[in-house]
Amino acid sequence: MKVLFLEIEQEREWAVASIGPAFLAGYLRRNGHQAELLRIGIDDSISEICDGVKRHQPQLIGISLTSRQWLRAREVIGGLRKILDIPVIAGGLHATFCAENILAAPGFD
């Protein structure tokens, strides 16, 4: 299986990658799967994001979210799923504490 982790950037001056996807990617790779990361820039359009996702050809999308990333992630995932039929799994702090919000949003599985 090929998994693509999305990182939703929130700052222009610096970037931080979520550590959860890094741990999961190591486990996936050790067990014969492929895992990659795609950074989603602040100004990236849904069309640009879709093009980036298509280049990776994932079978599953994973996204780790803080509450600060939630509104942009909801926009990105909702837009992606209108164009691409790829399952999306959310994790991270926001998914842990606000699971009902995520499951109610279009595009999240």
Backbone as ProteinMPNN parsed JSONL, in Angstrom:
{"seq_chain_A": "MKVLFLEIEQEREWAVASIGPAFLAGYLRRNGHQAELLRIGIDDSISEICDGVKRHQPQLIGISLTSRQWLRAREVIGGLRKILDIPVIAGGLHATFCAENILAAPGFD", "coords_chain_A": {"N_chain_A": [[0.847, -1.184, 0.0], [0.408, 2.256, -0.655], [0.94, 5.125, 1.127], [0.181, 8.49, 1.624], [1.183, 11.144, 3.497], [-0.128, 14.201, 4.535], [0.999, 17.441, 5.257], [-0.094, 20.233, 6.757], [0.765, 23.445, 6.379], [1.137, 26.319, 8.477], [2.527, 28.58, 8.954], [4.622, 31.138, 7.551], [7.323, 31.694, 7.854], [8.637, 29.563, 9.056], [8.667, 25.99, 9.359], [7.132, 23.067, 10.62], [7.163, 19.64, 10.904], [4.765, 17.154, 11.609], [5.257, 14.742, 14.131], [4.02, 12.279, 14.47], [3.178, 11.159, 11.881], [5.77, 10.597, 10.93], [6.67, 8.527, 12.604], [4.71, 6.609, 11.978], [5.232, 6.289, 9.23], [7.769, 5.079, 9.289], [7.128, 2.62, 10.485], [5.312, 1.614, 8.566], [6.98, 1.395, 6.289], [8.855, -0.465, 7.205], [7.288, -2.659, 7.186], [6.811, -3.283, 4.558], [5.366, -1.405, 3.037], [4.767, 1.685, 1.242], [5.545, 5.055, 2.05], [5.039, 8.504, 2.012], [5.563, 12.106, 2.167], [3.732, 15.097, 1.789], [3.938, 18.475, 1.692], [1.642, 21.004, 2.388], [1.309, 24.119, 1.33], [0.639, 27.433, 2.607], [-0.573, 29.116, 0.723], [-1.276, 27.375, -1.304], [-3.387, 26.26, -3.87], [-6.469, 24.348, -4.181], [-6.44, 22.983, -6.589], [-3.66, 22.881, -7.168], [-2.838, 21.352, -5.007], [-4.224, 18.958, -5.481], [-2.946, 18.18, -7.85], [-0.391, 17.673, -6.827], [-0.949, 15.541, -5.071], [-1.877, 13.637, -6.918], [0.505, 13.137, -8.337], [1.907, 11.59, -6.512], [0.371, 9.315, -6.321], [-1.208, 7.948, -4.219], [-2.75, 5.34, -2.207], [-3.99, 5.757, 0.087], [-4.6, 8.505, 2.235], [-3.099, 10.191, 4.87], [-3.402, 12.361, 7.664], [-2.159, 14.491, 10.111], [-3.382, 16.429, 12.696], [-3.449, 19.558, 14.369], [-5.512, 21.689, 16.365], [-5.216, 24.192, 15.384], [-4.606, 23.788, 12.712], [-6.927, 22.789, 11.702], [-9.166, 24.182, 10.312], [-8.086, 24.894, 7.792], [-7.296, 22.353, 6.926], [-9.764, 21.064, 6.745], [-10.888, 22.441, 4.603], [-9.025, 21.767, 2.576], [-9.131, 18.902, 2.469], [-11.868, 18.477, 1.949], [-12.025, 19.686, -0.582], [-10.196, 18.105, -2.025], [-11.466, 15.574, -2.007], [-13.636, 16.015, -3.624], [-12.568, 15.785, -6.074], [-10.741, 13.643, -6.126], [-10.946, 10.206, -5.333], [-9.863, 9.047, -2.767], [-9.283, 7.384, 0.225], [-9.251, 9.053, 3.408], [-7.574, 9.444, 6.41], [-7.558, 10.823, 9.603], [-5.455, 11.987, 12.225], [-3.772, 12.897, 15.273], [-3.746, 15.681, 17.627], [-6.153, 17.253, 17.343], [-7.88, 15.476, 16.05], [-8.038, 13.526, 18.002], [-9.27, 14.816, 20.203], [-11.504, 16.07, 19.121], [-13.066, 14.376, 17.526], [-15.68, 14.018, 16.533], [-16.174, 16.373, 15.082], [-14.41, 16.102, 12.942], [-15.268, 13.694, 11.709], [-17.745, 14.527, 10.873], [-17.196, 16.263, 8.852], [-17.003, 16.786, 5.325], [-15.264, 14.414, 3.346], [-13.478, 13.154, 5.113], [-12.599, 9.963, 6.403]], "CA_chain_A": [[0.0, 0.0, 0.0], [1.135, 3.53, -0.69], [0.301, 6.108, 1.99], [0.698, 9.846, 1.516], [0.862, 11.995, 4.633], [-0.185, 15.627, 4.218], [1.384, 18.364, 6.334], [-0.733, 21.53, 6.523], [1.594, 24.512, 6.931], [0.408, 27.437, 9.042], [3.429, 29.718, 9.101], [5.433, 31.42, 6.372], [8.737, 31.83, 8.183], [9.219, 28.306, 9.503], [7.762, 24.856, 9.176], [7.326, 21.952, 11.531], [6.45, 18.437, 10.48], [4.192, 16.363, 12.699], [6.106, 13.581, 14.401], [3.223, 11.059, 14.338], [3.356, 10.546, 10.556], [7.127, 10.076, 10.786], [6.673, 7.217, 13.264], [3.886, 5.706, 11.179], [5.937, 6.004, 7.975], [8.812, 4.095, 9.607], [6.469, 1.324, 10.685], [4.785, 1.163, 7.277], [8.103, 0.99, 5.427], [9.435, -1.688, 7.761], [6.362, -3.748, 6.898], [6.658, -3.476, 3.126], [4.515, -0.406, 2.397], [5.417, 2.941, 0.873], [5.02, 6.223, 2.757], [5.639, 9.759, 1.569], [5.03, 13.32, 2.782], [3.48, 16.239, 0.911], [3.665, 19.693, 2.455], [0.605, 21.852, 1.807], [1.648, 25.495, 1.656], [-0.439, 28.334, 3.013], [-1.243, 29.681, -0.442], [-1.527, 26.359, -2.322], [-4.795, 26.098, -4.25], [-6.94, 22.962, -4.212], [-5.956, 22.417, -7.848], [-2.238, 22.577, -6.994], [-2.746, 20.252, -4.044], [-4.66, 17.754, -6.206], [-1.856, 17.801, -8.757], [0.662, 17.083, -5.999], [-1.408, 14.237, -4.602], [-1.895, 12.742, -8.086], [1.886, 12.744, -8.661], [2.331, 10.555, -5.564], [-0.487, 8.151, -6.556], [-1.437, 7.178, -2.991], [-3.964, 4.55, -2.013], [-4.538, 6.246, 1.352], [-4.037, 9.77, 2.7], [-3.106, 10.386, 6.316], [-3.147, 13.753, 8.034], [-2.088, 14.734, 11.544], [-3.917, 17.78, 12.857], [-3.67, 20.322, 15.589], [-6.717, 22.503, 16.182], [-4.819, 25.343, 14.571], [-4.606, 23.365, 11.318], [-8.209, 22.186, 11.372], [-9.991, 24.858, 9.303], [-7.44, 24.74, 6.484], [-7.357, 20.933, 6.579], [-11.147, 20.776, 6.338], [-11.006, 22.996, 3.251], [-8.174, 20.986, 1.679], [-9.649, 17.537, 2.31], [-13.152, 18.585, 1.259], [-11.738, 19.962, -1.986], [-9.552, 16.928, -2.621], [-12.4, 14.466, -2.187], [-14.531, 16.321, -4.745], [-11.834, 15.476, -7.301], [-10.066, 12.348, -5.999], [-11.595, 9.253, -4.436], [-8.826, 8.385, -1.983], [-9.644, 7.441, 1.642], [-8.478, 9.986, 4.242], [-7.605, 9.163, 7.845], [-7.003, 11.922, 10.394], [-4.942, 11.705, 13.556], [-3.226, 14.072, 15.932], [-4.479, 16.218, 18.773], [-7.517, 17.671, 17.024], [-8.664, 14.265, 15.785], [-8.232, 12.826, 19.267], [-10.18, 15.51, 21.106], [-12.686, 16.576, 18.408], [-13.321, 13.37, 16.481], [-16.998, 14.22, 15.934], [-16.047, 17.435, 14.077], [-13.724, 15.564, 11.772], [-16.127, 12.716, 11.036], [-18.892, 15.235, 10.271], [-16.716, 17.072, 7.723], [-16.883, 16.038, 4.065], [-13.967, 13.966, 2.879], [-12.742, 12.351, 6.094], [-13.115, 8.623, 6.641]], "C_chain_A": [[0.882, 1.233, 0.0], [0.327, 4.577, 0.079], [0.99, 7.459, 1.791], [0.232, 10.641, 2.724], [0.899, 13.445, 4.173], [0.196, 16.423, 5.451], [0.836, 19.736, 5.972], [0.116, 22.616, 7.185], [0.726, 25.677, 7.392], [1.242, 28.7, 9.168], [4.224, 29.916, 7.82], [6.932, 31.36, 6.672], [9.403, 30.519, 8.593], [8.194, 27.2, 9.324], [8.137, 23.751, 10.156], [6.533, 20.767, 10.997], [5.944, 17.698, 11.71], [5.019, 15.095, 12.889], [5.338, 12.261, 14.249], [3.361, 10.403, 12.977], [4.757, 9.99, 10.337], [7.242, 8.693, 11.426], [5.885, 6.195, 12.452], [4.573, 5.325, 9.866], [7.032, 4.967, 8.199], [8.23, 2.707, 9.774], [5.955, 0.761, 9.363], [5.903, 0.639, 6.38], [8.726, -0.324, 5.895], [8.561, -2.905, 7.447], [5.96, -3.821, 5.422], [5.768, -2.489, 2.385], [5.347, 0.823, 2.023], [4.755, 4.08, 1.642], [5.784, 7.46, 2.308], [4.94, 10.928, 2.256], [4.849, 14.387, 1.718], [3.124, 17.427, 1.787], [2.655, 20.537, 1.688], [0.885, 23.272, 2.265], [0.419, 26.343, 1.954], [-1.245, 28.819, 1.819], [-1.532, 28.662, -1.544], [-3.024, 26.25, -2.598], [-5.177, 24.618, -4.22], [-6.44, 22.273, -5.481], [-4.486, 22.018, -7.746], [-2.045, 21.386, -6.059], [-3.149, 18.937, -4.71], [-3.576, 17.269, -7.151], [-0.724, 17.129, -7.984], [0.292, 15.696, -5.506], [-1.4, 13.232, -5.753], [-0.5, 12.259, -8.452], [2.368, 11.602, -7.758], [1.547, 9.256, -5.741], [-0.734, 7.308, -5.296], [-2.718, 6.349, -3.053], [-4.69, 4.992, -0.745], [-3.837, 7.557, 1.688], [-4.172, 9.813, 4.214], [-2.778, 11.836, 6.62], [-3.188, 13.87, 9.545], [-2.44, 16.195, 11.782], [-3.835, 18.305, 14.281], [-4.954, 21.125, 15.349], [-6.424, 23.721, 15.316], [-4.852, 25.017, 13.078], [-5.987, 22.951, 10.814], [-8.978, 22.889, 10.251], [-9.395, 24.726, 7.91], [-7.51, 23.28, 6.028], [-8.753, 20.547, 6.1], [-11.391, 21.266, 4.909], [-10.243, 22.134, 2.243], [-8.773, 19.604, 1.422], [-10.997, 17.547, 1.602], [-12.966, 18.818, -0.226], [-11.118, 18.778, -2.699], [-10.571, 15.845, -2.948], [-13.455, 14.747, -3.249], [-13.899, 15.881, -6.062], [-11.25, 14.063, -7.267], [-10.791, 11.451, -4.999], [-10.534, 8.417, -3.727], [-9.224, 8.495, -0.514], [-8.691, 8.346, 2.431], [-8.684, 9.636, 5.711], [-6.913, 10.305, 8.575], [-6.541, 11.42, 11.754], [-4.422, 12.998, 14.159], [-4.145, 14.574, 17.033], [-5.924, 16.577, 18.454], [-8.407, 16.458, 16.764], [-8.962, 13.505, 17.069], [-9.306, 13.489, 20.119], [-11.458, 16.025, 20.452], [-13.076, 15.644, 17.263], [-14.663, 13.601, 15.782], [-16.97, 15.32, 14.876], [-15.424, 16.912, 12.792], [-14.632, 14.6, 11.013], [-17.344, 13.368, 10.386], [-18.49, 16.049, 9.042], [-16.62, 16.226, 6.459], [-15.451, 15.648, 3.754], [-13.182, 13.094, 3.84], [-13.427, 11.009, 6.299], [-12.879, 8.186, 8.074]], "O_chain_A": [[1.965, 1.242, 0.585], [-0.816, 4.876, -0.268], [2.217, 7.553, 1.789], [-0.968, 10.795, 2.95], [1.841, 13.868, 3.504], [-0.237, 16.11, 6.56], [1.26, 20.334, 4.983], [0.178, 22.697, 8.412], [-0.293, 25.985, 6.775], [0.711, 29.773, 9.457], [4.47, 28.959, 7.086], [7.718, 31.001, 5.796], [10.622, 30.389, 8.483], [7.001, 27.457, 9.16], [9.309, 23.542, 10.469], [5.353, 20.9, 10.675], [6.63, 17.632, 12.731], [5.426, 14.457, 11.918], [5.938, 11.234, 13.934], [3.634, 9.204, 12.904], [4.915, 9.0, 9.623], [7.847, 7.79, 10.848], [6.329, 5.063, 12.259], [4.504, 4.172, 9.44], [7.204, 4.066, 7.378], [8.778, 1.73, 9.262], [6.137, -0.421, 9.071], [5.782, -0.431, 5.784], [9.077, -1.182, 5.086], [9.04, -4.039, 7.443], [4.903, -4.353, 5.083], [5.444, -2.711, 1.218], [6.493, 0.964, 2.449], [3.543, 4.068, 1.857], [7.013, 7.459, 2.234], [3.873, 10.769, 2.848], [5.705, 14.564, 0.851], [2.143, 17.398, 2.529], [2.799, 20.755, 0.485], [0.72, 23.598, 3.44], [-0.701, 25.989, 1.586], [-2.469, 28.921, 1.897], [-1.99, 29.046, -2.62], [-3.829, 26.159, -1.671], [-4.31, 23.745, -4.231], [-6.058, 21.103, -5.442], [-4.107, 20.934, -8.19], [-1.196, 20.526, -6.294], [-2.485, 17.917, -4.523], [-3.319, 16.068, -7.239], [-0.165, 16.13, -8.439], [1.117, 14.783, -5.519], [-0.962, 12.095, -5.577], [-0.328, 11.102, -8.835], [3.145, 10.751, -8.19], [2.028, 8.195, -5.342], [-0.499, 6.1, -5.302], [-3.629, 6.621, -3.835], [-5.852, 4.647, -0.529], [-2.637, 7.708, 1.459], [-5.23, 9.508, 4.766], [-1.979, 12.464, 5.924], [-4.131, 13.407, 10.187], [-1.875, 17.09, 11.154], [-4.111, 17.598, 15.251], [-5.417, 21.213, 14.212], [-7.298, 24.212, 14.601], [-5.106, 25.905, 12.264], [-6.18, 22.783, 9.61], [-9.406, 22.22, 9.31], [-10.12, 24.473, 6.948], [-7.761, 23.013, 4.853], [-8.893, 19.781, 5.146], [-12.026, 20.579, 4.109], [-10.766, 21.812, 1.177], [-8.904, 19.19, 0.27], [-11.242, 16.706, 0.737], [-13.666, 18.221, -1.044], [-11.467, 18.478, -3.84], [-10.545, 15.266, -4.034], [-14.105, 13.818, -3.729], [-14.599, 15.635, -7.044], [-11.268, 13.364, -8.281], [-11.201, 11.91, -3.933], [-10.331, 7.244, -4.041], [-9.482, 9.602, -0.041], [-7.491, 8.397, 2.159], [-9.814, 9.543, 6.191], [-5.81, 10.707, 8.206], [-7.161, 10.54, 12.352], [-4.623, 14.075, 13.598], [-5.178, 13.974, 17.331], [-6.827, 16.239, 19.22], [-9.555, 16.419, 17.207], [-10.028, 12.905, 17.203], [-10.155, 12.808, 20.692], [-12.403, 16.383, 21.155], [-13.38, 16.097, 16.159], [-14.772, 13.401, 14.573], [-17.672, 15.217, 13.87], [-15.866, 17.246, 11.693], [-14.746, 14.694, 9.791], [-17.912, 12.813, 9.445], [-19.352, 16.477, 8.274], [-16.199, 15.07, 6.518], [-14.534, 16.46, 3.885], [-12.295, 12.358, 3.41], [-14.653, 10.918, 6.363], [-13.254, 7.075, 8.45]]}, "name": "protein", "num_of_chains": 1, "seq": "MKVLFLEIEQEREWAVASIGPAFLAGYLRRNGHQAELLRIGIDDSISEICDGVKRHQPQLIGISLTSRQWLRAREVIGGLRKILDIPVIAGGLHATFCAENILAAPGFD"}
